[in-house]
Amino acid sequence: MFSEYEITAEFYDRINAHVDYSGWADFIEEVFRRYCKRKPELVLDLGCGTGKLTLELSRRGYDMTGADSSPEMLARARENAEAVGDGGVLWLCQDMSAFELYGTVDCVISTCDSLNYLTDTEKLRRCLSLVHNYLVPDGIFVFDVASRGRYRHVYGERDFVVDGGDVYLGWQNSYNDRTGMATFCLSYFLRDGDVWRRYDEVQRQRCRSVRSIKNELSRAGFETLGVFRGTEGTPLGDGDEDSGEVERISFAARVKKTEKSGNNGM
């Protein structure tokens, strides 16, 4: 059994080839235009994975830092950067709940359910505290989580098979609605000549309600600016959180601190 993302990193981009990173970047830039007092320059992508979104934003002129706790995912990110000739991104192998930067940034983003992987509440709080610490006064935090409806109606106790051509993914889910804990047992089957080799990996996420996330943001010193349906930019409506139709919920929050209370992370 492999640790979280150790095997997934090798196949992540092929399995997620359908993801519209350009559209995702469009949404993030719209949030920046709506809530930032000036165009951001320094942006941290927290839980950047293979760096596809990081590189898309870098291409659009942002000074990007990508941080992820998985060395394997970051190795893929560096390969992706080399493939597009982008040597300007700073890649950091750091845990979301214990990261260190060289100084403050204008904005922090964290996408693709990254915060759901912080299953321990204290780790989530440490993460939010660090984001608050490293954001400039009035800096913006943009992130998304999987909706409760997604855990209930899409994941649930269901199994999936994903065809990636020369790799197949068998995905077994279990979800406890009382605790909010979801466990994903992933089995990859990789073609090696005439032989298929199997690699197993376990991942865990925790579902949190919109209300509890807002409370944690407030506790960490953030003002919630908007809660949206996925990357549509449409405000989350009543009942959307529990609907299987809205699988991803995005948040925009502003850090509340004065120039004197901020620090350079030193």
Order of alpha helices (4+ residues) and beta strands (2+ residues): alpha-alpha-beta-alpha-beta-alpha-beta-beta-alpha-beta-beta-beta-beta-beta-alpha-beta-beta
